[in-house]
């Protein structure tokens, strides 16, 4: 990381003086709090109804299936239309999902398929929101503040992931209907704040086509550094994710109630939020590859500790360390993806990145629930953490240029501008142009 006397360290929150970024950040913060509240309530409610770890995994699958189908076309739409409007519509659809969950709860129905339907609707909204929200930040802040904006945005997200489950757990004591009512109101406020945002995006109204949708894949395949970074996150978190099983750990292993579950769910975000604030002041400048692989290795090791723990305190610390490791990996991957991508294709590349993120999260939850049903709760989590460490070692060998990377590629170019003039992905069968690196 840079030294405390560097400009980044002295002005870690300067980006918040940007009015558009501040409004966007506030809207995203509130919407994330609302959905974290909803996720906690859904998990506890479903487990109380069915006592099935498989059903907890199916919640993740219900969210991921529509997300996987829609996110790539959504990436092209984010390049063709106003990203502000797309994000706002997604907030509104999430509010509708919360309303449906409220209606389900009030009706007293004991079947869980309406919960899966609402989760699928929320997955549709996220499919359109993720590419647009990842791509819009470059339209809101100057290039030299983008790294700072990335860290602050990540810290606010994780602050929401801390506050949301805790608030949701407290409100759940009054009943799940209270959680869904409050979440709906918070999402409505997010819609209002997002309308205040103005961006510098220049959208081209071209028809959506299959070739255009696949441009993001072709571009990433031509940039092996980006491919290695996002695929590492996919497989590492796919095996190491234990979030879906937290209701079971809270209820059956650690013997805590919904408030304790909220603390457990918030622990990774605490570690991630503290790390992202540190990155805003002291951004990573050197040994980028080592930092990224080290972060993923920490994530895997901490997952193993959590799986073996029977202490609430140790479990909270282990989960917080998974957040630290994940945040370092996310920061580096996001910097690589956004700076290496021209704005005209940034939505589609962000959509592919979102597929990897979504697969690692939702499919990771499904994998955790399924393996827990097969092998048992604790062996499933320990196996997932060990598999993450194995993936880390394999990726260091498969992508040596990434593991030996010393500086971010864009810092080797003149100025702070992103790679807006990078050539498109070459036709099949031709080698992609090399990306300049400084390695040790």
C-alpha positions as CSV (number, residue, x, y, z in Angstrom):
1,X,0.0,0.0,0.0
2,X,1.1,3.6,-0.4
3,X,2.6,5.5,2.5
4,X,0.6,7.5,4.9
5,X,2.1,10.7,3.5
6,X,0.9,10.1,0.0
7,X,-1.9,12.2,-1.6
8,X,-4.2,9.2,-1.4
9,X,-3.7,8.9,2.3
10,X,-4.2,12.6,2.9
11,X,-7.4,12.8,0.9
12,X,-9.0,9.5,1.4
13,X,-12.6,10.9,1.4
14,X,-12.1,13.7,-1.2
15,X,-14.3,11.9,-3.7
16,X,-17.4,12.4,-1.4
17,X,-17.4,16.1,-2.4
18,X,-18.6,14.9,-5.8
19,X,-22.4,15.5,-5.6
20,X,-23.4,12.9,-8.1
21,X,-21.2,10.2,-6.6
22,X,-22.5,11.0,-3.1
23,X,-26.1,10.7,-4.2
24,X,-25.4,7.4,-6.0
25,X,-23.5,6.1,-3.0
26,X,-26.3,7.0,-0.6
27,X,-28.9,5.3,-2.8
28,X,-26.8,2.2,-3.2
29,X,-26.1,2.1,0.6
30,X,-29.8,2.2,1.5
31,X,-30.8,-0.4,-1.1
32,X,-28.1,-2.7,0.1
33,X,-29.2,-2.3,3.7
34,X,-32.8,-3.1,2.7
35,X,-31.9,-6.2,0.8
36,X,-29.6,-7.5,3.5
37,X,-32.5,-7.2,5.9
38,X,-34.7,-9.1,3.5
39,X,-32.1,-11.8,3.0
40,X,-31.7,-12.4,6.7
41,X,-35.5,-12.5,7.2
42,X,-35.9,-14.9,4.3
43,X,-33.2,-17.3,5.5
44,X,-34.5,-17.5,9.1
45,X,-38.2,-17.7,8.0
46,X,-37.5,-20.5,5.6
47,X,-35.4,-22.5,8.0
48,X,-38.1,-22.0,10.7
49,X,-40.7,-23.4,8.3
50,X,-38.8,-26.3,6.8
51,X,-35.6,-27.0,8.9
52,X,-34.0,-27.9,5.6
53,X,-30.5,-26.9,4.7
54,X,-31.3,-27.8,1.1
55,X,-34.1,-25.2,1.1
56,X,-31.6,-22.6,2.2
57,X,-29.4,-23.5,-0.8
58,X,-32.4,-23.3,-3.1
59,X,-32.9,-19.7,-2.1
60,X,-29.5,-18.9,-3.6
61,X,-30.3,-20.9,-6.7
62,X,-33.7,-19.1,-7.1
63,X,-31.8,-15.8,-7.1
64,X,-29.0,-17.0,-9.4
65,X,-31.0,-18.7,-12.1
66,X,-32.7,-15.6,-13.5
67,X,-29.6,-13.5,-12.8
68,X,-27.5,-15.9,-15.0
69,X,-30.0,-15.8,-17.8
70,X,-30.5,-12.0,-17.9
71,X,-27.1,-10.5,-16.8
72,X,-25.3,-10.7,-20.2
73,X,-28.2,-8.9,-22.2
74,X,-28.4,-6.5,-19.2
75,X,-24.7,-5.6,-19.8
76,X,-25.4,-4.6,-23.4
77,X,-28.4,-2.6,-22.3
78,X,-26.2,-0.8,-19.8
79,X,-24.0,0.3,-22.7
80,X,-27.0,1.3,-24.8
81,X,-29.2,3.1,-22.3
82,X,-29.0,5.4,-19.4
83,X,-27.4,3.5,-16.5
84,X,-29.1,5.7,-13.9
85,X,-32.5,4.7,-15.1
86,X,-31.6,1.0,-15.2
87,X,-30.4,1.1,-11.6
88,X,-33.5,3.0,-10.5
89,X,-35.8,0.5,-12.1
90,X,-33.9,-2.3,-10.4
91,X,-34.4,-0.6,-7.0
92,X,-38.1,-0.4,-7.7
93,X,-38.3,-4.1,-8.6
94,X,-36.5,-5.1,-5.4
95,X,-39.2,-3.1,-3.6
96,X,-41.9,-5.1,-5.3
97,X,-40.2,-8.3,-4.2
98,X,-40.1,-7.1,-0.6
99,X,-43.8,-6.3,-0.9
100,X,-44.6,-9.8,-2.2
101,X,-42.7,-11.3,0.8
102,X,-44.8,-9.0,3.1
103,X,-48.0,-10.3,1.5
104,X,-46.8,-13.9,1.8
105,X,-46.0,-13.4,5.5
106,X,-49.3,-11.7,6.3
107,X,-51.3,-14.4,4.5
108,X,-49.9,-17.1,6.8
109,X,-49.1,-19.5,4.0
110,X,-46.7,-22.2,5.1
111,X,-45.5,-23.3,1.6
112,X,-42.1,-21.8,0.7
113,X,-42.5,-21.6,-3.1
114,X,-43.7,-17.9,-2.9
115,X,-40.4,-17.1,-1.2
116,X,-38.5,-18.6,-4.0
117,X,-40.6,-16.6,-6.5
118,X,-39.8,-13.4,-4.7
119,X,-36.1,-14.3,-4.6
120,X,-36.2,-15.0,-8.3
121,X,-37.7,-11.5,-8.9
122,X,-35.0,-9.9,-6.8
123,X,-32.5,-11.9,-8.9
124,X,-33.9,-10.4,-12.1
125,X,-33.5,-6.9,-10.6
126,X,-29.9,-7.6,-9.6
127,X,-29.1,-8.9,-13.1
128,X,-29.8,-5.4,-14.6
129,X,-28.4,-3.5,-11.6
130,X,-25.0,-5.0,-11.3
131,X,-23.5,-4.2,-14.8
132,X,-25.0,-0.7,-14.7
133,X,-23.8,0.0,-11.1
134,X,-20.3,-1.3,-11.8
135,X,-20.0,0.7,-15.0
136,X,-21.5,4.0,-13.8
137,X,-18.9,5.0,-11.3
138,X,-16.4,5.8,-14.1
139,X,-19.1,8.2,-15.4
140,X,-19.4,10.0,-12.1
141,X,-15.9,10.7,-10.9
142,X,-12.6,11.9,-12.5
143,X,-10.1,9.2,-13.4
144,X,-7.7,10.1,-10.7
145,X,-10.4,9.6,-8.0
146,X,-11.6,6.3,-9.3
147,X,-9.4,4.1,-7.0
148,X,-10.6,6.1,-4.1
149,X,-14.2,5.9,-5.3
150,X,-13.8,2.1,-5.6
151,X,-12.6,1.8,-2.0
152,X,-15.3,4.1,-0.6
153,X,-18.0,2.4,-2.6
154,X,-16.8,-1.0,-1.3
155,X,-16.6,0.3,2.3
156,X,-20.2,1.7,2.1
157,X,-21.4,-1.6,0.6
158,X,-19.9,-3.6,3.5
159,X,-21.1,-1.0,6.0
160,X,-24.6,-1.8,4.7
161,X,-23.9,-5.5,4.9
162,X,-23.0,-4.9,8.5
163,X,-26.0,-2.7,9.4
164,X,-28.5,-4.6,7.3
165,X,-28.4,-8.0,9.0
166,X,-28.1,-6.6,12.5
167,X,-31.1,-4.3,11.9
168,X,-32.9,-7.1,10.2
169,X,-32.2,-9.4,13.2
170,X,-33.5,-6.8,15.7
171,X,-36.6,-6.1,13.6
172,X,-37.3,-9.8,13.1
173,X,-38.0,-10.0,16.9
174,X,-41.2,-8.0,16.0
175,X,-41.9,-10.4,13.2
176,X,-40.8,-10.9,9.6
177,X,-43.6,-8.6,8.3
178,X,-41.9,-5.7,10.1
179,X,-38.6,-6.4,8.3
180,X,-40.3,-6.5,4.9
181,X,-42.3,-3.3,5.6
182,X,-39.2,-1.3,6.6
183,X,-37.2,-2.7,3.6
184,X,-39.9,-1.5,1.2
185,X,-39.8,2.0,2.6
186,X,-35.9,2.1,2.4
187,X,-36.0,1.0,-1.2
188,X,-38.5,3.7,-2.1
189,X,-36.0,6.3,-0.6
190,X,-33.2,4.8,-2.7
191,X,-35.3,5.4,-5.9
192,X,-35.7,9.1,-4.9
193,X,-32.0,9.6,-4.3
194,X,-31.0,7.9,-7.5
195,X,-33.1,10.3,-9.6
196,X,-30.8,13.1,-8.3
197,X,-27.7,11.6,-10.0
198,X,-26.4,13.0,-13.2
199,X,-23.7,11.1,-15.2
200,X,-21.4,11.7,-18.2
201,X,-22.3,8.5,-20.0
202,X,-22.6,8.6,-23.8
203,X,-25.0,5.8,-24.6
204,X,-25.3,4.5,-28.2
205,X,-28.8,3.3,-29.0
206,X,-27.9,0.3,-31.0
207,X,-30.1,-2.8,-31.1
208,X,-29.2,-5.7,-28.7
209,X,-27.7,-8.6,-30.6
210,X,-26.1,-11.9,-29.7
211,X,-22.7,-10.7,-31.1
212,X,-22.9,-7.6,-28.9
213,X,-23.8,-9.6,-25.8
214,X,-20.7,-11.8,-26.3
215,X,-18.3,-8.9,-26.8
216,X,-17.7,-8.9,-23.1
217,X,-16.5,-12.5,-23.1
218,X,-14.3,-11.9,-26.1
219,X,-12.7,-8.8,-24.5
220,X,-12.0,-10.6,-21.2
221,X,-10.6,-13.6,-23.0
222,X,-8.1,-11.3,-24.8
223,X,-7.0,-9.9,-21.4
224,X,-5.6,-12.8,-19.6
225,X,-4.9,-10.7,-16.5
226,X,-8.5,-9.8,-16.1
227,X,-9.6,-13.4,-17.0
228,X,-7.3,-14.8,-14.2
229,X,-8.5,-12.3,-11.6
230,X,-12.2,-12.8,-12.1
231,X,-12.1,-16.6,-12.6
232,X,-10.0,-16.9,-9.4
233,X,-12.8,-15.2,-7.5
234,X,-15.4,-17.4,-9.1
235,X,-13.9,-20.7,-8.1
236,X,-12.5,-19.6,-4.7
237,X,-15.8,-18.2,-3.4
238,X,-17.8,-20.9,-5.1
239,X,-16.2,-23.5,-2.8
240,X,-15.5,-21.3,0.2
241,X,-18.9,-19.6,0.6
242,X,-20.7,-20.6,3.9
243,X,-23.1,-17.7,4.2
244,X,-26.1,-19.8,3.2
245,X,-25.4,-22.1,6.2
246,X,-25.2,-19.4,8.8
247,X,-28.8,-19.9,10.0
248,X,-27.9,-23.6,10.7
249,X,-24.7,-22.7,12.5
250,X,-26.5,-20.0,14.5
251,X,-29.3,-22.3,15.5
252,X,-27.7,-25.8,15.9
253,X,-23.9,-25.2,16.5
254,X,-23.6,-21.8,18.2
255,X,-27.1,-21.7,19.8
256,X,-27.8,-18.0,19.1
257,X,-31.1,-16.5,17.9
258,X,-31.9,-14.2,15.0
259,X,-29.9,-11.3,16.5
260,X,-26.9,-13.5,16.8
261,X,-27.4,-14.6,13.2
262,X,-27.4,-10.9,12.2
263,X,-24.0,-10.5,14.0
264,X,-22.6,-13.6,12.2
265,X,-23.8,-12.3,8.8
266,X,-22.3,-8.9,9.5
267,X,-18.9,-10.2,10.6
268,X,-17.5,-10.6,7.0
269,X,-18.7,-7.1,6.2
270,X,-16.9,-5.7,9.2
271,X,-13.6,-7.1,8.1
272,X,-14.2,-6.0,4.5
273,X,-15.4,-2.5,5.5
274,X,-12.3,-1.8,7.7
275,X,-10.1,-3.1,4.9
276,X,-11.8,-0.9,2.2
277,X,-11.4,2.2,4.4
278,X,-7.7,1.4,4.8
279,X,-7.5,1.0,1.0
280,X,-9.0,4.5,0.5
281,X,-6.2,6.0,2.4
282,X,-3.4,3.6,1.5
283,X,-4.2,2.0,-1.8
284,X,-2.3,-1.0,-3.0
285,X,0.5,0.2,-5.4
286,X,3.1,-2.6,-5.3
287,X,3.1,-6.4,-5.2
288,X,-0.5,-6.4,-6.6
289,X,-0.4,-10.1,-7.5
290,X,0.8,-11.2,-4.1
291,X,-1.8,-9.1,-2.4
292,X,-4.6,-10.7,-4.5
293,X,-3.6,-14.3,-4.0
294,X,-2.8,-13.7,-0.4
295,X,-6.3,-12.3,0.1
296,X,-7.9,-15.4,-1.4
297,X,-5.7,-17.7,0.6
298,X,-6.8,-15.9,3.8
299,X,-10.4,-16.3,2.8
300,X,-10.0,-20.0,2.5
301,X,-8.0,-20.5,5.7
302,X,-10.5,-18.4,7.7
303,X,-13.4,-20.5,6.2
304,X,-11.8,-23.7,7.6
305,X,-11.4,-22.1,11.0
306,X,-15.1,-21.0,11.0
307,X,-16.2,-24.5,10.0
308,X,-14.3,-26.1,13.0
309,X,-15.3,-23.4,15.5
310,X,-17.8,-24.0,18.3
311,X,-17.1,-20.6,19.9
312,X,-19.2,-17.6,19.0
313,X,-16.3,-15.2,19.3
314,X,-13.9,-17.3,17.2
315,X,-16.6,-17.8,14.6
316,X,-17.1,-14.0,14.4
317,X,-13.4,-13.4,14.1
318,X,-13.0,-16.0,11.4
319,X,-15.9,-14.6,9.4
320,X,-14.4,-11.1,9.7
321,X,-11.1,-12.4,8.3
322,X,-13.0,-13.9,5.3
323,X,-14.2,-10.4,4.7
324,X,-10.6,-9.0,4.9
325,X,-9.3,-11.4,2.3
326,X,-12.3,-11.0,0.0
327,X,-12.1,-7.2,0.1
328,X,-8.4,-7.3,-1.1
329,X,-9.3,-9.6,-3.9
330,X,-12.4,-7.6,-4.9
331,X,-10.5,-4.3,-4.9
332,X,-7.7,-5.5,-7.2
333,X,-10.1,-7.3,-9.5
334,X,-12.4,-4.2,-9.8
335,X,-9.4,-1.9,-10.6
336,X,-8.2,-4.3,-13.3
337,X,-11.6,-4.7,-14.9
338,X,-12.6,-1.0,-14.9
339,X,-9.3,0.5,-16.0
340,X,-8.7,-2.0,-18.7
341,X,-12.1,-1.6,-20.3
342,X,-13.3,1.2,-22.6
343,X,-16.6,2.9,-21.6
344,X,-18.3,1.8,-24.8
345,X,-18.1,-1.9,-23.7
346,X,-17.8,-1.4,-19.9
347,X,-21.4,-2.5,-19.3
348,X,-20.9,-5.8,-21.1
349,X,-17.6,-6.5,-19.5
350,X,-19.1,-5.7,-16.1
351,X,-21.9,-8.1,-16.9
352,X,-19.4,-10.9,-17.4
353,X,-17.8,-9.9,-14.2
354,X,-21.2,-10.0,-12.6
355,X,-21.7,-13.5,-13.9
356,X,-18.6,-14.6,-12.1
357,X,-19.5,-12.7,-8.9
358,X,-23.1,-14.1,-9.0
359,X,-21.9,-17.6,-9.7
360,X,-19.4,-17.5,-6.8
361,X,-22.1,-16.2,-4.4
362,X,-25.4,-17.8,-5.3
363,X,-24.0,-21.0,-6.7
364,X,-21.7,-21.1,-3.7
365,X,-24.7,-21.0,-1.5
366,X,-26.3,-23.8,-3.5
367,X,-23.1,-25.8,-3.3
368,X,-22.8,-25.3,0.4
369,X,-26.4,-26.3,1.1
370,X,-26.1,-29.4,-1.2
371,X,-22.8,-30.6,0.2
372,X,-24.0,-30.0,3.8
373,X,-27.0,-32.3,2.9
374,X,-24.6,-34.9,1.6
375,X,-21.6,-34.9,3.9
376,X,-22.8,-33.0,7.0
377,X,-22.6,-29.3,8.0
378,X,-19.1,-29.0,9.3
379,X,-17.3,-31.3,6.7
380,X,-19.0,-29.3,3.9
381,X,-17.6,-25.9,5.2
382,X,-14.1,-27.3,5.9
383,X,-14.0,-28.9,2.5
384,X,-15.0,-25.6,0.8
385,X,-12.2,-23.7,2.6
386,X,-9.6,-26.3,1.7
387,X,-10.8,-26.3,-2.0
388,X,-10.3,-22.5,-2.0
389,X,-6.7,-22.9,-1.0
390,X,-6.2,-25.5,-3.7
391,X,-7.7,-23.2,-6.3
392,X,-5.4,-20.4,-5.1
393,X,-2.3,-22.6,-5.7
394,X,-3.5,-23.8,-9.1
395,X,-4.3,-20.2,-10.4
396,X,-0.8,-19.0,-9.3
397,X,0.6,-21.7,-11.7
398,X,-2.0,-21.2,-14.5
399,X,-1.7,-17.4,-14.5
400,X,1.9,-16.7,-13.6
401,X,1.8,-13.2,-15.1
402,X,-0.9,-12.4,-12.6
403,X,0.9,-13.8,-9.6
404,X,4.1,-12.0,-10.5
405,X,2.3,-8.6,-11.2
406,X,3.9,-5.8,-9.3
407,X,1.9,-2.8,-10.3
408,X,-1.5,-2.2,-11.9
409,X,-1.2,-2.1,-15.7
410,X,-2.8,1.3,-16.1
411,X,-0.1,2.9,-13.9
412,X,2.5,2.1,-16.6
413,X,0.6,4.3,-19.1
414,X,1.0,8.0,-19.1
415,X,-1.5,9.9,-17.0
416,X,-4.4,8.5,-15.0
417,X,-6.8,7.8,-17.9
418,X,-8.3,4.4,-18.3
419,X,-7.5,2.3,-21.3
420,X,-10.2,4.0,-23.4
421,X,-8.3,3.3,-26.6
422,X,-7.7,-0.4,-26.1
423,X,-8.4,-2.4,-29.2
424,X,-11.4,-4.8,-29.3
425,X,-10.9,-8.5,-28.8
426,X,-9.2,-10.0,-31.9
427,X,-11.0,-12.5,-34.1
428,X,-10.9,-16.2,-33.1
429,X,-7.6,-17.8,-33.8
430,X,-5.5,-14.6,-33.5
431,X,-3.4,-13.8,-30.4
432,X,-4.5,-10.8,-28.3
433,X,-2.0,-7.9,-27.9
434,X,0.0,-8.2,-24.8
435,X,-0.7,-5.9,-21.8
436,X,2.3,-4.1,-20.5
437,X,3.3,-5.0,-16.9
438,X,5.9,-4.2,-14.4
439,X,6.9,-7.4,-12.6
440,X,9.6,-8.2,-10.1
